Amino acid sequence: MRVQIQKWGNSLALRIPKPFAEDVAVKEGTIVDLSVSKGKVIAAPVRKKRATLKQLLARVNKGNLHREVDFGPSVGRESW
């Protein structure tokens, strides 16, 4: 598919056709990593890496570990 580069302020803009955007799961506000490789412009979506449970637990230490929290006796239909 051919698209036209357009002026946007002092920069240039490229519109991403909807089927392409859907295919790579990008939407308005998505951050992309823009680079040039062998004379080609590459825009790759930046994906947040999700931490695993093991990685999260590795960050627990005496400084950030809290004790149990007591919310008092059961009220109403609560049961413990």
Beta strands, then each sheet from edge to edge (+ up, - down):
strand 1: 6-8
strand 2: 11-13
strand 3: 32-37
strand 4: 40-45
sheet 1: 1+ 2-
sheet 2: 3+ 4-
end
